[in-house]
């Protein structure tokens, strides 16, 4: 079953995701991420949300690979949902 997961993202990373040049995130593997889940990335600056957010869909997850990725962390690859619009 597809989950919708909200996460904070700092402005410099938000901008890179918005422009399409950043297509992955290194995250603590604490949300039972699955391919197909939707991430709502909410821009967070100076202890508060800015009101901007992006929707992306997880397309690949790298975890427990033994190549320097620390236990308890995952690399989430994603693509923008239709038209890269803010939601």
C-alpha positions, 0 to 999 in steps of 0.5 A: 500500500502506498504511503504519503510521508512528510519530511522537512527539507532545507532551502538549498536542497529544496531548490535543487529538488525543485530544479530537478538536479537533485533526485535522491535523498540520504535519510534516516530509514525510520519511515518504512519507505517503499518504492511507490511511496509519495514524499511531501518535502516541506521546506524548513528554514530557521525552525519553521516551515516556509509553506513551500512543498514538493511532491515526489514519488520514490522510484528506488531505495538503497539500504543495507548495501555494505558499501559505506552506507551506515546501518539505519540509513537509506538513499531514496531515489525519486521523481517529481509527480506530474509537472513538478508542481508545488502542492 
